[in-house]
Amino acid sequence: MLVLLLILIVVLFGFGFLDPLWWVAAALLVYGVTRHGRDRGGGRSRRGGSDLGDYRAYQERRSRRERWDRRYNRQHRARRRREDRRDHEHHR
């Protein structure tokens, strides 16, 4: 498919020497192919593609989870120690 598109672009560019309207058609085809390829994940876009956005979202979720875990662990550390001591004394 890509080869056919390249051939079509070259032919349209060649016809552009006869009528400049064909150059416009070739330019629109190139633009359409590159935009369509980016939208379907055909390559990295320069504007911060979905891969980068997904990774940033992942980092934010991970950092929120780590903050929550640290906060929860600090707040309940003493209670867990008491429970562990009771369990340890109870099993003796």
Residue frames as a rotation matrix with the C-alpha (Angstrom) as fourth column:
MET 1
0.569 0.822 0.000 0.00
0.822 -0.569 0.000 0.00
0.000 0.000 -1.000 0.00
LEU 2
0.455 -0.482 -0.749 2.82
0.159 -0.783 0.601 2.37
-0.876 -0.393 -0.280 0.89
VAL 3
-0.623 -0.706 0.337 4.54
0.423 0.058 0.904 1.67
-0.658 0.706 0.263 -2.43
LEU 4
-0.126 0.663 0.738 1.35
0.974 -0.059 0.220 2.49
0.189 0.746 -0.638 -4.33
LEU 5
0.793 0.409 -0.451 0.99
0.528 -0.831 0.175 5.76
-0.303 -0.377 -0.875 -2.44
LEU 6
0.001 -0.884 -0.467 4.58
0.121 -0.464 0.878 6.69
-0.993 -0.058 0.107 -3.18
ILE 7
-0.664 -0.184 0.724 4.09
0.700 0.186 0.689 5.94
-0.262 0.965 0.006 -6.88
LEU 8
0.336 0.881 0.332 0.90
0.925 -0.375 0.057 8.01
0.175 0.288 -0.942 -6.90
ILE 9
0.655 -0.160 -0.739 2.69
0.282 -0.855 0.435 10.93
-0.701 -0.493 -0.515 -5.24
VAL 10
-0.455 -0.890 -0.026 5.53
0.232 -0.146 0.962 10.76
-0.860 0.431 0.273 -7.78
VAL 11
-0.444 0.373 0.815 3.07
0.895 0.135 0.426 10.63
0.049 0.918 -0.394 -10.71
LEU 12
0.668 0.736 -0.111 1.10
0.743 -0.667 0.056 13.58
-0.033 -0.120 -0.992 -9.34
PHE 13
0.310 -0.650 -0.694 4.33
0.139 -0.691 0.710 15.51
-0.941 -0.317 -0.123 -8.84
GLY 14
-0.676 -0.560 0.479 5.31
0.498 0.132 0.857 14.72
-0.543 0.818 0.189 -12.43
PHE 15
-0.001 0.766 0.643 1.95
0.969 -0.158 0.190 15.95
0.248 0.623 -0.742 -13.73
GLY 16
0.508 0.168 -0.845 2.60
0.588 -0.784 0.198 19.13
-0.629 -0.598 -0.497 -11.76
PHE 17
-0.610 -0.757 -0.233 4.99
0.280 -0.482 0.830 20.24
-0.741 0.441 0.506 -14.51
LEU 18
-0.659 0.472 0.586 1.97
0.658 -0.015 0.753 20.27
0.364 0.882 -0.300 -16.86
ASP 19
0.192 0.775 0.602 -0.46
0.026 -0.617 0.787 21.89
0.981 -0.136 -0.139 -14.44
PRO 20
-0.703 -0.581 0.410 0.46
-0.343 -0.228 -0.911 23.20
0.623 -0.781 -0.039 -10.96
LEU 21
0.229 0.862 0.453 -2.89
-0.925 0.047 0.378 21.95
0.304 -0.505 0.808 -9.64
TRP 22
0.644 -0.052 -0.763 -1.39
0.030 0.999 -0.042 18.42
0.764 0.004 0.645 -9.62
TRP 23
-0.522 -0.853 -0.027 1.32
0.124 -0.045 -0.991 19.65
0.844 -0.521 0.130 -7.22
VAL 24
-0.405 0.487 0.774 -1.41
-0.876 -0.450 -0.174 20.79
0.263 -0.748 0.609 -4.88
ALA 25
0.675 0.680 -0.285 -3.06
-0.599 0.731 0.327 17.37
0.431 -0.050 0.901 -5.18
ALA 26
0.193 -0.694 -0.694 0.26
0.290 0.716 -0.635 15.64
0.937 -0.079 0.340 -4.44
ALA 27
-0.736 -0.471 0.487 0.87
-0.260 -0.468 -0.845 17.90
0.626 -0.748 0.222 -1.43
LEU 28
0.027 0.833 0.552 -2.63
-0.980 -0.087 0.179 17.19
0.197 -0.546 0.814 -0.08
LEU 29
0.712 0.187 -0.677 -2.08
-0.202 0.978 0.058 13.46
0.672 0.096 0.734 -0.54
VAL 30
-0.303 -0.897 -0.322 1.23
0.264 0.245 -0.933 13.61
0.916 -0.368 0.163 1.33
TYR 31
-0.654 0.119 0.748 -0.40
-0.653 -0.588 -0.477 15.63
0.383 -0.800 0.462 4.11
GLY 32
0.401 0.912 0.090 -3.32
-0.863 0.343 0.370 13.22
0.307 -0.226 0.925 4.35
VAL 33
0.492 -0.287 -0.822 -1.08
0.105 0.957 -0.271 10.16
0.864 0.047 0.501 4.46
THR 34
-0.609 -0.793 -0.029 1.14
0.142 -0.073 -0.987 11.60
0.780 -0.605 0.157 7.18
ARG 35
-0.457 0.515 0.725 -1.80
-0.859 -0.468 -0.210 12.75
0.231 -0.719 0.656 9.32
HIS 36
0.616 0.722 -0.316 -3.59
-0.641 0.692 0.332 9.43
0.458 -0.002 0.889 8.90
GLY 37
0.144 -0.663 -0.735 -0.42
0.231 0.744 -0.626 7.55
0.962 -0.079 0.261 9.86
ARG 38
-0.803 -0.448 0.393 0.00
-0.221 -0.389 -0.894 9.59
0.554 -0.805 0.213 13.04
ASP 39
-0.111 0.858 0.502 -3.62
-0.972 -0.200 0.126 9.20
0.209 -0.473 0.856 14.08
ARG 40
0.776 0.421 -0.470 -3.42
-0.383 0.906 0.180 5.43
0.502 0.041 0.864 13.77
GLY 41
0.720 -0.561 0.409 -0.22
-0.339 0.230 0.912 5.17
-0.606 -0.795 -0.024 15.75
GLY 42
0.919 -0.342 0.199 1.91
0.357 0.500 -0.789 4.69
0.170 0.796 0.581 12.66
GLY 43
-0.089 -0.987 0.135 4.77
0.681 -0.159 -0.715 6.61
0.727 0.028 0.686 14.19
ARG 44
-0.210 -0.048 -0.977 5.73
0.895 -0.412 -0.172 9.11
-0.394 -0.910 0.130 16.79
SER 45
0.592 0.399 0.700 4.19
0.628 -0.773 -0.091 12.49
0.505 0.494 -0.708 16.34
ARG 46
-0.452 -0.843 0.293 6.16
0.506 -0.512 -0.694 15.58
0.735 -0.165 0.658 17.20
ARG 47
-0.159 0.478 0.864 3.44
-0.482 -0.801 0.355 17.03
0.862 -0.360 0.358 19.38
GLY 48
-0.700 -0.076 0.710 3.73
-0.698 0.284 -0.657 14.57
-0.152 -0.956 -0.252 22.27
GLY 49
-0.426 0.524 -0.737 2.13
-0.483 0.557 0.675 11.42
0.765 0.644 0.016 21.03
SER 50
0.601 0.790 0.122 -0.13
-0.562 0.310 0.767 9.05
0.568 -0.530 0.630 22.87
ASP 51
0.348 -0.536 -0.769 2.81
0.544 0.784 -0.299 6.93
0.763 -0.315 0.565 24.01
LEU 52
-0.728 -0.646 0.231 4.25
0.238 -0.554 -0.798 9.85
0.643 -0.526 0.557 25.91
GLY 53
-0.234 0.744 0.626 0.82
-0.773 -0.533 0.344 10.77
0.589 -0.404 0.700 27.26
ASP 54
0.690 0.465 -0.554 0.21
-0.113 0.826 0.552 7.21
0.715 -0.319 0.623 28.40
TYR 55
-0.085 -0.811 -0.579 3.57
0.683 0.375 -0.627 7.12
0.726 -0.449 0.522 30.13
ARG 56
-0.762 -0.154 0.629 2.92
-0.230 -0.843 -0.486 10.43
0.605 -0.515 0.607 31.89
ALA 57
0.269 0.928 0.259 -0.48
-0.741 0.027 0.671 9.16
0.615 -0.372 0.695 33.07
TYR 58
0.567 -0.149 -0.810 1.22
0.351 0.933 0.074 6.00
0.745 -0.327 0.581 34.32
GLN 59
-0.543 -0.837 -0.061 3.83
0.468 -0.241 -0.850 8.06
0.697 -0.490 0.523 36.19
GLU 60
-0.486 0.433 0.759 1.15
-0.645 -0.764 0.023 10.20
0.589 -0.478 0.651 37.80
ARG 61
0.629 0.746 -0.220 -0.84
-0.429 0.568 0.702 7.15
0.649 -0.347 0.677 38.92
ARG 62
0.283 -0.610 -0.740 2.30
0.603 0.713 -0.357 5.53
0.746 -0.346 0.569 40.29
SER 63
-0.734 -0.602 0.316 3.40
0.163 -0.607 -0.778 8.63
0.660 -0.519 0.543 42.19
ARG 64
-0.074 0.790 0.609 -0.10
-0.800 -0.411 0.436 9.12
0.595 -0.455 0.663 43.65
ARG 65
0.736 0.338 -0.587 -0.12
-0.038 0.886 0.462 5.50
0.676 -0.318 0.665 44.78
GLU 66
-0.145 -0.878 -0.455 3.33
0.658 0.258 -0.707 5.81
0.739 -0.402 0.541 46.35
ARG 67
-0.690 -0.052 0.722 2.31
-0.345 -0.853 -0.392 9.00
0.636 -0.520 0.570 48.18
TRP 68
0.368 0.906 0.210 -0.83
-0.717 0.133 0.684 7.31
0.592 -0.403 0.698 49.46
ASP 69
0.574 -0.208 -0.792 1.14
0.364 0.931 0.019 4.26
0.734 -0.299 0.610 50.58
ARG 70
-0.552 -0.834 0.001 3.68
0.413 -0.275 -0.869 6.42
0.724 -0.479 0.496 52.43
ARG 71
-0.465 0.457 0.758 0.95
-0.684 -0.729 0.021 8.43
0.563 -0.509 0.652 54.14
TYR 72
0.620 0.758 -0.204 -1.04
-0.486 0.575 0.659 5.35
0.617 -0.309 0.724 55.09
ASN 73
0.266 -0.596 -0.758 2.06
0.546 0.741 -0.391 3.57
0.794 -0.310 0.523 56.38
ARG 74
-0.742 -0.560 0.369 3.05
0.056 -0.600 -0.798 6.55
0.668 -0.571 0.477 58.55
GLN 75
-0.222 0.745 0.629 -0.41
-0.825 -0.487 0.286 7.00
0.520 -0.455 0.723 60.01
HIS 76
0.742 0.671 0.005 -1.00
-0.597 0.658 0.459 3.37
0.305 -0.344 0.888 60.87
ARG 77
-0.088 -0.875 -0.475 2.48
-0.298 0.478 -0.826 2.17
0.951 0.069 -0.302 61.74
ALA 78
-0.728 -0.187 0.659 1.85
-0.670 -0.009 -0.743 2.30
0.145 -0.982 -0.118 65.53
ARG 79
0.268 0.908 0.322 -1.48
-0.914 0.345 -0.213 0.49
-0.304 -0.237 0.923 65.25
ARG 80
0.647 -0.075 -0.759 0.08
-0.422 0.794 -0.438 -2.29
0.636 0.603 0.482 63.18
ARG 81
-0.477 -0.876 -0.067 2.90
-0.369 0.269 -0.890 -2.70
0.798 -0.399 -0.452 65.69
ARG 82
-0.457 0.382 0.803 0.40
-0.858 0.048 -0.511 -3.03
-0.234 -0.923 0.306 68.56
GLU 83
0.642 0.754 -0.136 -1.60
-0.759 0.601 -0.250 -5.59
-0.106 0.264 0.959 66.60
ASP 84
0.302 -0.616 -0.727 1.54
-0.342 0.642 -0.686 -7.53
0.890 0.456 -0.017 65.74
ARG 85
-0.710 -0.565 0.421 2.60
-0.566 0.103 -0.818 -7.57
0.419 -0.819 -0.392 69.39
ARG 86
-0.034 0.784 0.620 -0.83
-0.908 0.235 -0.347 -8.79
-0.418 -0.574 0.704 70.48
ASP 87
0.763 0.314 -0.565 -0.79
-0.575 0.730 -0.370 -11.51
0.296 0.607 0.737 67.84
HIS 88
-0.104 -0.903 -0.416 2.72
-0.331 0.426 -0.842 -12.53
0.938 0.050 -0.343 68.84
GLU 89
-0.737 -0.132 0.663 1.83
-0.672 0.049 -0.739 -12.62
0.064 -0.990 -0.125 72.57
HIS 90
0.243 0.942 0.232 -1.42
-0.923 0.298 -0.243 -14.42
-0.298 -0.155 0.942 71.91
HIS 91
0.669 -0.004 -0.743 0.26
-0.472 0.770 -0.429 -17.24
0.574 0.637 0.514 70.01
ARG 92
-0.425 -0.899 0.103 2.78
-0.647 0.222 -0.730 -17.99
0.634 -0.376 -0.676 72.74
